[in-house]
Amino acid sequence: MTSHRRPNRRTVVAGMMGAAVSLAMPVLSARAGTSGPPPFATVRHQFTEVRGARPVPAVPIPRLGAAALDLASLRGKVVLVNFWATWCPACRTELPILDRLAGNGRADLAVVAITTDRDRSLVASFVKKLKLRHLTIGFDPGGLVARAGASDGVDTPFALYGMPISFLLGVTGQVEGYITGEADWLSQEAGRLFDYYASAGRG
């Protein structure tokens, strides 16, 4: 049985340096324009389109103060899945933005923020301090759904190339792309990105 290791600063940095190809994402493309999704970027990073990813499997993810979450149950919506940690300064900046996005009432979009922290009480106080009221908060301290680097060959739906990192799932439940670092998810550019993937389910 493979041991689960907690992604920390060191393993996330190692994952950023060594994760050229993810087990769950065999082909990556940074294309944007008429043949792909609309551009979305920060000062340092851009949304990278993923090709060939299989749908995210049904995996129960523990939640803060609620029943477990299954990402597969959200198929039919665009799902923004953010991975974060209490030790991450950029996460502290981005989480309130994600919380506002989650509370904007958009019916075709779900926002999930999954922490790699082990201490639930620490996460609970962190969430309370940031006044996060709308976000679905999940836990993945053992690397059940996300890992940095190759992680002993364990196949997980997501690869932690950085922290924070956000993955966009299309209406079919497969990963469509990702972006590392904090991003302005309330911007018009982000809205166009959500619209692009939401419209794929209307055809």
Salt bridges, closest charged atoms under 4 A:
GLU49 OE1 - ARG31 NH2 3.43
GLU49 OE2 - ARG51 NE 3.67
ASP108 OD1 - ARG106 NE 2.52
ASP108 OD2 - ARG202 NH2 3.66
ASP117 OD1 - ARG6 NH2 3.20
ASP152 OD2 - ARG5 NH2 3.49
ASP155 OD2 - ARG54 NH2 3.10
GLU189 OE2 - ARG192 NH2 3.78
ASP195 OD1 - ARG106 NH2 2.52
